[in-house]
Amino acid sequence: MVVLRGISIGNMIKWTGVHFMALFLFTAFIAILYYFNFIPFGLPWLSVSIIGTAVAFYVGFKNNQAYDRMWEARKIWGGIVNDSRAWGMMVDGYITNQFTESPLSKSQIHSIKQKLIYRHIAWLYAHRSQLLVPTAWEHISQGGRTAKFIEKYQKELGVGLVDDEITRTELKLFLPSEEHDRLLNHINTATQIINQQSRDLTELRGQDIIDDFRHTQMEEVLRSFYTLQGKNERIKKFPLPRQYANMSRYFVAIFILLLPFSMIPELMKVGDLGIWLSIPITALIGWVYVMMEVVGDYSENPFQGMPNDIPMMALCRVIEIDMREMLGETDLPPKVEAKNGILM
């Protein structure tokens, strides 16, 4: 997630300079052809402007849908933060000797609490890892210059999932060795971690460490984690429909191809200066449309390991710190800080 107050001119040029230069060169080539009378016609500005208006509405619709996907993903992770704190509170407050006939020692009670809380932290990192596995429609799967650009961003800024080393390390810290090896072999590790939590709650109920009411409440929180996980998986595994995502790109390309044949003849009416002014003006108009398309294109997938992603690592770390403090721990990991204006 970009956390800078604004995007600097330098970053803007670095990000979009290639697009503007391509448009500038294309427009300059058409202008030269007009200047030497190789092109004897011009398109009516009214017809091109109508196309431009239609394209703007279409791209605006796509961008709204892309933003909705990103904002929904952020709300889901907000729910994970809230319910994780509720889970830690319940574990801390409900795991007691209140209902047991043979009271457990303080160390045994603490061990049970730690196991339940640590396993939940493992679920967070496993879920994050699974959300960052590339899908066929995401940018990193396209290959070529786009994939190389994304890999460069991931290595320089620490965003995304360059490899799974972080997640593997975190899971080893929070799961017992036997449980780690068993759960990691499942197709959906995060799902099985929550299921293991439910099994442990059943055992605790059988030992009368929790009563029926507390058991039901804690199971309900686990169910909410499944709900939130499923919502994230829906966004990850169901793309913005391709007919919307791809057709807008074609419409923008059509408008940009037609634009010089209308704009340049119009500005030629003011003399030689007009034809040269038409080059940057036409390129700038085309650049605006290209950037509207690019912004939506890079916002529609909030879990693809890019700077615009939901900062899942930072959110996981916040939850980890909160829950470990509930256990009374003081040797805590540092918060994840933004790097070069990017919070991963």
C-alpha positions, 0 to 999 in steps of 0.5 A, spaced: 500 500 500 502 506 498 502 511 504 505 517 501 501 523 502 502 524 494 506 521 488 512 525 486 513 528 479 519 523 479 515 517 481 510 519 476 515 520 470 518 513 472 511 510 473 508 513 466 514 516 462 514 510 458 506 511 456 507 518 455 513 518 450 510 512 446 504 517 445 508 523 444 512 519 438 506 516 435 503 523 435 509 526 432 509 521 427 502 523 425 503 530 425 509 530 420 505 526 415 500 532 416 505 537 415 508 534 409 501 533 406 501 525 406 494 525 410 489 529 406 483 528 411 481 529 418 476 526 422 470 531 425 472 533 432 465 531 434 465 524 432 471 523 436 469 527 442 463 522 443 467 516 442 472 519 448 466 521 452 463 514 451 470 511 453 471 515 459 464 513 462 466 505 461 473 506 464 470 510 470 465 504 471 471 499 471 475 503 475 469 504 480 468 496 480 476 495 481 476 500 487 470 496 490 474 490 490 480 493 493 476 497 499 472 490 500 478 486 501 481 492 506 474 491 510 475 484 510 482 484 513 479 489 518 474 484 520 480 479 521 483 484 525 477 485 530 475 478 530 482 476 532 482 481 538 476 478 540 479 471 539 485 473 544 480 476 549 476 469 549 482 465 550 485 469 555 478 470 559 475 463 558 480 458 559 480 457 566 479 452 572 472 455 573 469 449 571 474 443 572 474 438 578 481 437 577 484 444 577 490 445 572 496 449 574 498 456 572 503 453 567 498 448 564 493 454 563 498 458 560 500 453 555 493 452 553 492 459 551 499 460 548 497 454 543 490 457 541 493 464 540 499 461 537 496 457 532 491 463 530 497 467 528 500 461 524 493 461 520 494 469 519 501 468 516 498 461 512 492 465 509 496 471 507 501 466 503 495 463 500 492 469 498 499 471 494 499 465 490 499 468 483 493 467 478 493 466 471 490 473 470 494 477 475 500 481 472 506 477 475 503 471 470 503 475 464 511 474 463 515 479 459 516 486 461 510 486 466 513 480 470 520 483 471 517 490 473 513 486 478 519 482 481 523 488 481 518 492 485 518 486 490 525 485 491 527 492 492 521 494 496 519 487 500 512 487 497 508 481 495 511 474 496 518 473 493 518 466 495 515 463 501 520 463 506 517 468 511 511 464 511 515 458 512 519 461 518 513 464 521 509 457 521 515 454 525 515 459 530 507 458 532 506 451 530 508 444 534 513 440 529 508 435 528 502 439 527 506 444 522 509 438 518 502 435 518 498 441 516 503 444 511 501 438 507 494 440 506 492 443 500 489 449 504 493 449 510 489 455 513 482 452 513 485 446 516 489 450 522 482 453 523 479 446 523 484 444 528 482 450 533 475 447 533 478 440 535 482 443 541 476 446 543 472 440 543 477 437 547 477 442 552 469 442 553 470 434 554 475 436 560 470 441 562 475 447 562 470 451 558 462 450 558 457 449 553 456 457 552 463 458 552 465 453 547 459 455 542 461 462 543 468 461 541 466 456 535 462 462 532 468 466 532 472 460 528 466 460 524 467 468 522 474 466 520 472 461 515 467 467 513 472 472 512 477 467 509 472 465 504 471 472 502 478 473 501 478 467 497 472 469 493 476 476 491 482 472 489 479 467 485 474 470 481 477 476 477 474 482 475 470 479 469 474 479 463 469 483 458 470 489 462 477 489 464 479 487 457 474 491 453 476 498 456 483 497 454 481 496 446 476 502 447 482 506 450 486 504 444 481 506 439 480 513 442 487 514 442 488 512 435 483 516 432 485 522 436 490 525 432 486 525 426 481 530 429 486 534 434 491 535 429 487 538 423 483 542 428 490 545 431 493 546 424 487 552 423 491 556 427 498 556 423 504 552 423 505 553 431 498 549 432 501 543 428 507 543 433 502 544 439 498 539 437 503 534 439 504 535 446 496 536 447 494 530 443 499 526 447 497 529 454 489 527 452 491 520 450 496 520 457 490 521 461 486 516 458 491 511 458 492 512 466 485 512 467 485 505 464 492 503 468 490 505 475 483 501 474 488 495 471 493 495 477 487 496 482 482 490 481 487 485 484 488 487 491 492 480 493 497 480 487 504 482 491 504 489 488 505 496 491 497 497 491 496 491 495 492 491 501 498 491 507 497 484 509 504 483 512 503 489 516 496 487 519 498 480 521 504 483 525 499 488 528 495 482 530 501 478 532 503 483 537 496 484 540 495 477 541 502 476 544 501 481 549 495 478 551 499 472 553 503 477 557 509 477 553 514 482 552 519 480 547 515 482 541 517 483 534 517 490 531 511 493 527 512 493 519 514 499 517 513 503 510 519 502 505 520 507 500 513 509 501 510 502 500 507 498 506 507 491 505 
